[in-house]
Amino acid sequence: MPTIKTDLLEIDYRDEGPVEAPAVLLLHGWPDDASTWDAVGQRLNEAGFRTIAPSLRGFGNTRFLSPETPRTGNAAVLALDTMVMMDRLGIVRFFVAGHDWGSNVAEALAVGWPNRVARLAMLSSPPRLGGVATPPFWHARLLWYQWFQATQLGADAVREDPKGFARTMWENWSPAGWFDDALFDRVAQSFENPDWAEITIHSYRARWGETAVDPRSEWLEENVRKAKTLTLPFLYIQGEADGVDPPSVSANIAAKFTGPFERIVLPGVGHFPTREAPQEVASRLIALYSSTTLTEV
């Protein structure tokens, strides 16, 4: 696995497919890792695309260069990490798909660098354009794990047993039987990253204003809150059986996109469509990215 250094990080990433081909940036979610894109990425490579799939800060073998760097994990600072990586790789314009956390990182990239993101796909976590509203009580119940981390006792429990915390989400966010112990154990190695718990806790606390976002990313967080719509071609993929963000949560997102728009609900699929239905996800992404070129502005 190659790595690339930024001012703050050594980022572990997967770079596959033809080097000179159109690039697709694939951003993983929580609690998951870059391998969530393996089957999807292979199909994209076979279709003639280059794929870049980094491990976000706090995951896998991505490491901070200094112990003094704050362990922040809000979506906008993850987007800054990602854009610096793309700069270092010399990739100016690209397609992007993000799942869960990666979904909102991808959205922030499209807001912050509209001339560089050609087309956008978001999976499982709806857009935050215009700001995040307090969820209704029925949805807040499903988001218990976010409020749990806002307490000191909850945060300490996450630090004590990160893998147990993550497994609870895997067991409840998708229909039973979608994974086995061997798969979870492989992915959970990424949660052994020494910064995983702190990045996780900061990300969710910052989401609801319980702690400050990384100061370097305030401008981008504000731009996402101010942005009412995006105009680039957009695809949203939603599992019909998603146990944390069910289809009703994303039912009205079309109003946030003024360009070509498509929302797909996959029957019988939960929160992890990249793992549960990779062939369908890949087909949809290939269709989205094949209908344009990266030279368009």
N, C-alpha and C positions, 0 to 999 in steps of 0.2 A: 504494500500500500504506500503510495507516495505521500509526502507531507509538503506543506508550503508555509513559510514563516511570514507573519504580518508583524506589526510593531508590538502586538500583545500576545499573539498565539503562535503555536505550531499546529496547523490544521491538518488532520488526517482526512484524506479524501480518496474517492474512487474516480478514475478518469478512464473511460472505456469507449470503444467505438472509433471510427475514423477521425484522426486528429483534425483534418481540414473540414470536417462535416459541420453542419449547423449544430450548435451546442444547446443541450437541454440541461438546465440546472435542476437537480432533484433534491428537495429538502425534506428531511425526515421529521417526525413528530415525537411526542412524549406520551408514554414511556416506550420508546422504540430506538432504533438506530439506523444507520445508513443502509444496512442489509435489507431493510423493508422494500427497497427499490430493486433488488437483485433481478427478480423475474421480469418486472416491468422494463428495467433498463436493458436487459438482454433483447427484448422485443424491439425497443427503440434503436439499439445498435444494429440489429438485423434490418431495420427499415432505413438505415443510412444516417442515423443521428449519433453524434458524440454525446455522452452523458457524463456529468460532473455531479457526484454525490458526496458532499462533505459530512463529517461528523461535527455536529454543532458543539460549541463550547460546553464543557461539562460531560460530554459523551465520548465513549470509545477512547481512542488514543490521541484525541485533540488535547493539547496541554497549554496552560498559561506559561509564559516565559518568565514571569516574575511573581513571587509570592505577594508582592505589594499591590498587584492589580485587583481592584474590587471584583468579586465574583457575582457579576450581574447577569441577568438572563432575560430581560424584557425583549419583546419581539423586535423593536427597532435596533437595539444594540446587536442582536444576532444578524440583522440585515446589514449593518455596517461591517461586521466580520466577513460576511459573505461577499459583499461588493469589493472589499479589499482583496479577497482571494481571487475573484474574477479579474480584477485589475492585474494582479501578479501573474495570472495565467495568460494575460493578453487577450482576453475574450471581451470584446466591446459590446456586442449585441447578442441576445440569447433568448431562448424560451425558458419558462420556469414552471415547475409544478411543485406544490408543497402539501404535505399531509400534516394535520393537527398543528403543532407549533409551527411547522414548516409552512403551513397554509398562510398564517398571518405574517411570517417572515417574507414570503413571496409577495403578499399584498403590499407590505411596506416597501419592498424593492420597486414595485410598479408605481407607487406614489412618489417615492424619492428620486427615481431615475427613469422617468417615462420614456426617454429616448433610447434606453438600453434594453428594456424588457419588451419583447415583441408580442408575446401572447402569454396569458396567465391561466393556470389551472389550480384550483384550490380543492382540497379533499378533506371532508369531515369536520372542519372547523370553519364557521361562517365568517364573512368579512367583518372588520371592525370600522369600516369607513363611517365617519360621522360620530365616532365614539361608542363606547360600550355602555349599554343601559343595564340597570339592575334587573336581573332576570325575575320572572314570576316565580312564585313559591314552588310550583311543581318542578320547574327546571332547576331552581336553587338546590332542591333536594338531590338531584343528580350530580350537582357540582360540589357535593359535600367535601371532597378531597381538597378543593381550593380553599374553602373556609377553614378546614382543619389545619392547614399549614399557616394560617394567619395567627394561630395561637402558639405560644411558646411550647406547651406540652406536645402539640401536634408536630411542630417543626422538629422537636427533639426525637419524636418517634420516627420521623422520616429519616433523620440522620442515623438512627440506631439500626433500622432495617429497611434500607432503600429497595432491596429486591422484593421483600414481602409487600411493601407499599405498591410497587409497580405491578406485581402479579395480581393484586386485587382489581386493578383496572382491566387487565387482560381478561380476567374471569367474569367481569360484569359489563363490559362495553360491547361485547359481541356474542352471538349465539354460542351455546356450549359446544365444545368439540372442535373449535376452529384452530386450536393449537395443541401441541403436546409438550411434555416436560423438556424434551431435548431441544425443541425450538426456543422455548422461553429461556432455558439455561444458556444457550448460545448468545441470545440477544442480551440477556442480563449481565453478561461480561462487560458490556458497555457501561453499565451502571456502577461498575467498580471504579470508574474514573474518580479521583479524589475530590473533584469539585461538583459531582453530579447533584448531591443533596443541596448544596448552597445555591447552585444555579436554579434548581427546581423551586426552592422556597422563594428566592427572590423573584423569579418570573411570575409566580402566582400572587405574591403579595403586591408586586408593582401593578399587576393587572387591575387590581381593585383599589389602588391608592393607599395601601397599607404601608408602603415604603416608596421611596423615590426611584424613578427610573435612572439608568446610567446617564449622568449629565451630558456625555458626548452625544447621546441619542435623543435628547429632549426635542430638538428641532424636527426630527422625523416623526416621533410620537405625536407631536402637535399637528404636523401636516396630515397624518392619517386621521386624526380627530376632525380636522377642518374639511377634509376632502369628502364631498357628498357622493361623487360618482367617479368611475373610471371609464375610459372610452375604448381601451384596447379589447380585442377579442378575448372572451372569457368562458371558462368551463368550470362548473362546480359538480363534484361527484360526491354523492351522499349515500350511505348505507341505509336501507329501509329499516334495519333492525339495530341501528346505532343506539347504544344504551346510555350515552351521555349527551349527545347532540342529535336528537331524533329529527326526522324530516321536517316537522313543524317549525323547528328553530330556523331553518333556512328557506322556508316557504316563500318569503317575500323579498328575497335578495335581488331579484331582477331589477328592482327600482334603483339599485346602486350602480348599474352598468348600462351605459348608453350605446355601446357598440354591440357587435354580435355576441349573443348570450345563449348559453345552454346549461340547464341543470338536469343532472341525471340521478335518479334514485335507483339503486341496485337492489332488487328483491333478495331477501334472506341474508344480506350482508350487513355486518356491524360496523364498528368504528375503524376497522383496519382494512379497507378495501385493497390496499397495495399488497397485502398478504392473503386476504380472503378471496379476491377476484382479480388477480394480476393480469390475466389475459384480457379481461374486459376493460380494465383501466388502461392498459397499454394501447388497445385498439382505439379508445377514445382520444388518448393523447396523440397518437400518430395522425388521426384525422384532423385534430386541431392544428398541429404543427406543420402538416404537409400542405396546407392550403395557403401558405404565405411564404415570403422569403425574409431573411434577416436584413436585407438592404433597405426594406421599406422603413420610412420614418413617419 
